[in-house]
Amino acid sequence: MALGRANLGACLVTAGRLDEARSLLLATLELREALLRERPASADERNAMAVVRQHLGNCELAAVRPAEAEKQYRAELELLGEAGSPAERYTLSQVLTNLSLMCQ
């Protein structure tokens, strides 16, 4: 369910429905935080939460709130830490790309 909500949020960002996307992604983030508290050692849960933060950062960037976007990207970066799994490394590469694009 949380994965579907995150993907819907990303689609809403693409469609320009930013307020709706932000609300949905914030609610999804709360759900992911609860899931991560239940399974703190789970690389899959960490990565899933990082992806939600990435979508939320993209939403904030599209809404011309770069400081909020950076906050989400940096929280994602911190969450991924060492990025041990292939999925985490892929997500880490995306967040580093997003942060570098913001610096241009």
N, C-alpha and C positions, 0 to 999 in steps of 0.2 A: 504494500500500500504506500509506504513512504517513498519507494523508488518511483512509483507512478506519479505521485504528487510532485516530486522533484522534476521529473521529466515534463510534466504539464507546466510547471513554473517556467522552465526553460523555453517551452513553446510560446507561452504568454509573453515572455520577454521579446522573443523574435517577432511576435505579432504586434509589438508596441503597446501591449496592455500592461503597462508597468506597475500601476497601483495594485491591480489584481494579482500580478505575478509576485510582487513584494509581500503581500499579505499571505499568499499561499506558501511561499518559500519560508517566511518567518515561522508559520505554523509547522511546516515540515521540519525546520531546524529544531524546534522544541521536541518534536517526536523523535528525531534522530538523537538528540541529547539524552533523552530517557533510555533509548535503546543502547546507547553507548555506556550509560551508567550500569546497565544490567550486564554488559559484556565488555568491560574496559580493556581486556587484552585482545579483543577481536580486531584484526587488521581490516577485515571486511567492513565492520561498523565504523571504524575510523575513516576509511576511505569513502564510505557512503556519506558520512557527515561532511567530509571535505568537499565532496561534489556538490552538496547542497549549498555550502558556503561559496563555492565557485559560481554557481548559478545566481546566488544572491548578490555577489560582487558584480557579476555581469549586469544584473538588473540595476544596481546602483549606478554603475558606469553609464548605462543607457539613459538613465534619468538625470544625468549630469550631476551626480553626487560623487565626485572622485574620492573625497576623503572617506566616505562610507564604503566605497568599493575597495579602497586600499585596506581598510580595517578588516573587511571580510577576507580578502586575499591573504593578509598577514595571519589572521586566525587560522585559515586553512593551512598555511605554511607551517605554523606551530603545531597544528594537529598532526600533520604528516610526519614530523620529526625526521627520523632516519629513513623512512619510506622503504621498508624491507620487501614488501610484496611487489610483483610486477604491476598490479593495478595501482598501488600507492605511488610507485615511481612514475607511472604515466600521468596520474593526477598531479604529482609534484611538478612534472615538466610543464603542464598546462598553467599552473599557478605562477611559476617562474616566468613563463612567457607573458602572462597577463600583467604581472608587475613590471616587467621590462618595457612592455608597450606603453604603460602609463608614464614612464620616465621620458618618453620621446617628446 
